[in-house]
């Protein structure tokens, strides 16, 4: 079946919702799918906190095509829009429905921020 814009939006919404529900069940019940923010997008997930700072979660369901560079760039832009500590991308694995089995992409800078609570300066 060919993917249409409508089917892609449905798949994306399903992935965002499943990820938000999974994180709310296992991390913090205040985590939820974020409403759209237009030009100043702040990610797909809200309510994620660590070390007193917010995290931006971006969800991607692109039918199995990984595009880490553009996705991480988008997540970083949204992190800045939200003045968040760090960002990450939850990428849907093709043929895997379990939200806990999806993959997470982030920069090492974001990993350091999540582990320590301090965002390192850019080189």
C-alpha positions, -999 to +999 in steps of 0.1 A: +000+000+000+013+034-009+016+059+019-005+090+015-003+123+034-034+112+053-021+078+062+013+093+073-005+117+096-026+089+111+005+068+116+024+097+132-005+106+156-007+069+166+030+067+173+030+100+193+000+089+213+015+054+220+048+069+231+032+094+254+010+068+270+039+045+275+061+072+291+032+083+313+027+048+325+064+041+332+079+076+340+054+103+350+017+104+346+019+141+336+036+132+302+012+137+273+011+143+236+016+180+230-008+202+211+006+218+180+024+251+184+027+263+148+060+280+138+074+278+173+069+240+176+081+226+210+081+189+202+055+162+202+056+152+239+052+174+270+056+169+308+090+152+306+113+165+332+148+156+346+170+175+370+143+202+372+145+209+335+122+201+306+130+176+278+117+179+243+105+146+227+100+144+190+083+113+175+089+100+139+071+073+120+086+073+085+079+038+075+113+024+085+134+052+069+158+066+095+168+102+089+188+110+121+205+142+109+173+162+100+154+147+129+180+157+154+182+192+139+144+195+142+145+183+179+173+208+186+153+237+171+123+226+192+145+223+223+155+259+218+118+270+213+109+254+246+141+265+264+145+229+274+175+211+289+177+184+262+159+168+233+155+133+218+138+116+189+117+084+193+118+067+159+092+040+151+107+006+141+091-009+111+068-038+120+072-032+158+041-020+175+054-021+211+061+016+221+088+003+246+107-013+217+111+018+196+145+035+193+157+068+207+181+091+190+200+120+206+232+138+205+260+131+230+254+167+243+218+158+251+228+126+268+253+145+290+226+170+298+201+143+308+227+124+329+241+154+347+215+181+345+239+205+329+239+212+292+275+214+278+285+244+257+288+238+219+324+233+207 
